[in-house]
Amino acid sequence: MNLLFIINDHAGSGAAKKWKRLKSRLSVPYKEVYTEYPCHAIEIVKEHGRDNQQTLLIVAVGGDGTVHEVIQGALEYPHIIVGAIAAGSGNDFGRGFEYFNTVEEIELFVQQPITQAKMDIGILENVTDTKYFMNSAGFGFDALISKYVNHSNVKKYLNKVGLGKLSYIYYLIKTLFTFNRFTLTLIHNGKKQIFHQVWFVVASNQPYFGGGMKISPLSIPNDGQIELTIVNGLSKVKLLLLFFTVFFGQHTKIKAVKQYTASNFKIIMDRNIIAHTDGEYAGEYTKENPIYFGVKSRAWQLARKSS
């Protein structure tokens, strides 16, 4: 088995330093490549997937954005297995999937690669574009927060002192007073429902988003299904209180939170609105085009630690 590390040294928890400590203890052959710009990890994975058809373990050293790119690049290559080392500020991937924590775990997997598991990938698409998500994708309030967080100097400063997660809380409160709610039409299982005063809609492939918030407690990342969560009709104060209950997965008991499980959903919104995929800003979607959430079952291989 070949071993490749892809390192994003701009990740929130100091990926370069973490990688330097880790590689000094590695005793198996490996290759390392650093990302240089957004989506570079996708290109790196595809290049190595094309050039070598032998089984390849790619370990992402960075945050959820880095892992997202590595998985997206690996979708075309069944001989690639994806692993990760947490080095970001949110790290939701490790909560819903799994991280390597030690050099010994990586080396054991290279020597005995018998614990990989095939996982689903979520799909977000309209008539002009298709995007993928391993954790979640959504529109509205949380997407706007993600845009602010990932382009903010506040996050960069908090990362330096090890408090990067607080940037999400900061922008959550700030966005609360500026976001305009919208109307959403949901079509699934042959039924049409209309929701007014919507704060956000999010499709989940695993339970966590936003740095540890358990938005979709019932999501399983390899069951061929995704869960859709819609939050509407709440006041600003109640929405703020809702976010604190999300960390414990207790928000599902609130009437304003609706959740559905299916393999696909169609939504239409009454105004243009921005999206996120795995916490990264994914652009603005126009109200003229319907939007589809779906899932591709068993689309990529996850490296799992031996028990």
N, C-alpha and C positions, 0 to 999 in steps of 0.2 A: 504494500500500500504506500502510495506517495502522500506526502504531508506538506501542505501549504498554509502559511499564516498570512492573512490580510489585515494590516494594521492601519487604523485611522488615528493618527496621533493628535487630532483635533477633538477627539471625544472627551466628554465631560470629566471623567475621573482619572485622566492622565494615562491614556493607553500606551504611550511610548515608554513611560517609566515602568508600567506593569509588564510590558513585553520585554523590556531589558532585563528585569529580574527573572522572568520566566525562562527566557532563552538561555541564560547562563547555566541553567540546570538541565537542559534538554540533552539527551544522549542518543537520540534517534535522528537520522537524516531528515532535513526539512529545507524548505525555501520560504523566504519572507519577501513580501511586497507591501509598500506603503501606498495608501491612496493619496491622490494629489488634488482631486476636485470632485464635486458631486457626481454620483453615478459611476465613478471610476471603478469601484469594486465590481460592478456588473460586468464591465469590460474585461477586468482581470480574470474573473471566473470563466467567462466565455472563451477567452484566449486559451486558458489552461485546459478547459474542457474539450476544445477542438484539437489541441496539439497532442493530447495524451489520452488514450482510451482505457488506461489502467485505472483501477479503483483509486480515487483521490479523496482524501479527507481535507477539507478546507475549514480552517478555524478562523472565525472573525474575531478580531481584538478591537472592540469599540462599543458603541452604544447600539440601540435598536435600529437606528438608521443604517449602520454598517451591516448588521445582520440582515436587514431587509434587502439591501442591495445584493448581498452574497446569495441569498435564497433565490431572488429573482433571476440572477445569472445562472443558477444551477438548475432551473426548471427544465431546460432542454437536455440535460445530461444525466441519465440514470446512474452513471458510474461515479457521480460526485456525492459525497456525504458531507453534511454541514454540521459543524460544531461551533461553539462560541465561548469567549471569555468576557465576562462583564467588565466594561470599562467606560460606561456612559453615565448619565445622570438619572435616567428613568429606569432602564433595565427591566422592562416588562416581559421581554422575551424569556428570561430565566424563570420568571414566576409561572408562566404558562407552558413553557417547554423545559429546557434544561441547559445549564452551563457546565463547562469544565471548570473546576476550581483549582486543580493542582497539575503539575507536570506529570506526576505519576498516573493520573487518570487519562491523560492524553496518550502517554506511551503505552499504557495497557490496552487502550482501544486500537492503536496502530498494530499491536502484536496480536490482538484477539478481537477483530471487528465483527462481533456477533450480536451486538446489541443496538444496531440501528433500527429506526422505526420510520415507516412512511407516513408523512403528514399531509394534511390538506393545505391549500392556499386559497385565500379569499380573492374574489374578483370584483372590481368596481369598473363599470363601463357605461358609455353612452354611444351615440352613433359615430363619434369621431375619435374615441380614445378608449384604451383598456389599461387599467392599473391593477396591481396585486397588493395584497396585504396578508401578513402572517398573523398579526395580532388583531387589528381593527381598522376600520375606515369609516368616516362619517362626515356630516355636514352640519354647519351651524356654529353654535356657541363654542364647542370644544375645538372645532377646526380653527376658528379665529384665535383662540388661545394658543394653539400649536404654532400658528404663523407668528404671533408675537414672540413666543418663547424662543423659537429657533432663529429669530433675527434680532435678538435683544442683547444689549450690553449687560443687562442685569444678570442673565444666565451665565455669561462669561465670567463675571465677577464672582457670583456665588459658586461656580464650579471651582474656582481657584481656592476657595476656603472649604470645599467639600460639602456645600449646601445647595447644589444645583437643583434639587427637587423643589426647593422653596420658590423657584422662579415660576413654576406652574401655579402655585397658590397666589403669588403676587399678581399675575396676569388674569387669573380667574376673577379676583375681586375687581380689578380694573375694568375688565371686559363686561362685567355684570351691569355696569351703568351706561354702556354705550351700544350694546347689541340690540338690534331690532328683530323681534321674533317674526316667524313666517308661517305660512299655511302649507301643509304637506298632504298629498294624496298617496295612499299606500294601496297597492294591488298585489295580492298574493292568494294562492289557493282559490282563484276564481272570485274573490271578494274585493270590494273597493271600500276603503275607509278614508275619511277626511279628518285631519287634525288641525286645529287652529292654535295660534299662539305657541308655536313649537320653538323650543330652545335649541334642541339638537336631535339628530338621528344618527345612530352608530350601529354598524354591522360588526359582529365579533366572531372571531375564529377561536379565541381563547378568553378566559375570564377577565384579564387585566388591561387597563390602559391608564395613561396619565401619571405614570410613576407609582403604581401600586394600588390604584382604585379598582375595586372588583366590580366592574360595570356589568358583567354578564356571567354570574356565578355558575350557570348551567352549561356554558360552552365547553366543548371537548374538541381539541384540534385535529382529530382524525376520525370523526364520525360522519363525514359527508354532509354536514349541516352547518349553517351559520345562524346566529341569533341576532335579531334586530331589536334595538331599544329606542323608543321614542319618548321624549320628555316634553310635555306641553302643559299650558294652563297654570303654571306656578308663578307666584310673585317673585321678585328679586330676592327677598329675604328667605323665602322658602326654598328657592333654588340653591342658595348658598348653604343652607342647612342640609339640603339633599346631598351635596357633594361630600360632606363630612360622613354621611351614612354610607356612601359608596365604598369607602375604604374597608368597610366591614361586610359589604354585600347585603345590607339591610334595606336599601332603597327600593327593592322590588316589592315591598309591602305597601308602598305609597301609591295611591290611586292615580296620580299624574304620570306614573312610569308604566309604559306598556311594553311588553316583550313578546316576541314571536320567534318560532323556530321553523326553518324551512331550508330548502336547497337554493332557493332564489326568491328575490323580491324586486318589485318595480316601484319606483317612487317618482312623483312629479311635484315640483315646488313652485310657488307663485312668484318667486323673484330669483335673480341670480344670487348664488351663494357659494362660498369657498368650501373646499374639502381638505381632509387630511387622510393620509394612508400611513399607518403605523407611527402616528405622531408627527409626521413630516408634512409640511404644506404641499398640497397637491393641485393647486390652481383653483380658478373660479369656474363653476359650471352654470350654464345658462338655463333659464326657466323654460325655453322652447323645447329642449330635448329631454325625453324620459331618461331616467338613470336606473341601472340594473345592478343589484348585488347578487353575486353567485359564488359558487365554490367549485374548485377542481380537486377531486378526491385523490389522495395518495400521490401528490404531485412532486414531493421532494423527500429526501432521506435525512433524518436527524440522527446525529451521533448521540447515543445514550451511554451513560456511565455504567459499568458493571456493578451489580448489586453485591 
